[in-house]
């Protein structure tokens, strides 16, 4: 029994010595890996923002309206720019079916996004009342009124429309 306690004491002493001497060394910081050479990153060319001057906005909106009018099935188009959103009113040729109307709306939205890549949203409508509202806003901007004069009208137009593309 004494021999057993003696061996237990020696084993315990060896374990404690190993723990105190071997297990308590300070942690080393990892060495940094060799840096891989990187190519300099060239930033993408900055996009110019859409114009905020009413006359410039009107010119761009007219150009976009003529682009929209080139889509087969469209008689006339009216465009109003508000920030990076284009509100598009379409007067379509008579006799188009629902599927054809949806296709024309998608084609107009895609064509305007290609013509003006700075647009983030294109909202297209064929509703006659909303088309008239968009045309009145566009005529006011063409006369030099600021976009802020049409805030409530644009809010109502936005409420009535759903975006074709984002």
Protein Blocks (a to p, Z undefined) as FASTA:
>chain_A
ZZmmmmmmmmmmmmmmmmmmmmmcccddddddddddddddddddddddddfbfklmmmmm
mmmmmmmmmpghiabdcdddehjaccddddddehiafklmmmmmmmmmmmmmmmmmmbmb
dcddfbfklmmmmmmmmmmmmnopafklmmmmmmmmmmmpccfbZZ
